[in-house]
């Protein structure tokens, strides 16, 4: 989970550092879900820390989950101002989902850029199949128009940008083990946004999320794995 200021690199919060330290002691990587009241209020359940395969190759950027995530039941607004049902619109399609925000100084634009460059290395038919969904964690500033302007510059014009009520977005993120907190304005006016920086890959054959990437995943990592993900295979 990244705590990111618009003026400086993103430090880790103590809660996430503690969680990651526990996981690291087991030699694995996982997405962390935070507790809270928003999920209960919206009728959504809170995800636990994802289980990952103990036999995973530590040299790989991808973490293959033993227990896959179900695609979030999210209905939000896309960059055209239209209703977007995530499950319905991405059903049967290889899909990468990322939660972030347009004012992010580093991790979010880098992640979108890495995926976009890797995508361009695919055959055209595979490029058309791949769905990349960017869900804002800062919906007050990230309107449909703002996402429509930012995504083509940071990533690719075909990427889907979604915005909506923060409580709905937060509950959806929790369903795939990603914790996000409401953006907070400090005394100096800077806005702090805290969010998990994982990319979750969903299989076109099962619509389940079996593969997780951290913020350190590179262009080469995605370029190597995307052909398999598009076929519904684990890297």
Secondary structure, 3 states (H helix, E strand, C coil): CEEEECCEEEEECHHHHHHHHHHHHCCCCCCCCCCCCHHHHCCCCCCCCCCECCCCCCCCCEEEEEEEEECCCCEEECCCCCEEEHHHHHCCCCEEEEEECCCCCCHHHHHHHHHHHHHCCCCHHHHHHCEEEEEECCCCCCCHHHHHHHHHHHCCCCCEEEECCHHHHHHHHHHCCCCECCCEECCCCCEEEEECCCEEEECCCCCEEEEEECCCCCHHHHHHHHHHHHHCCCC
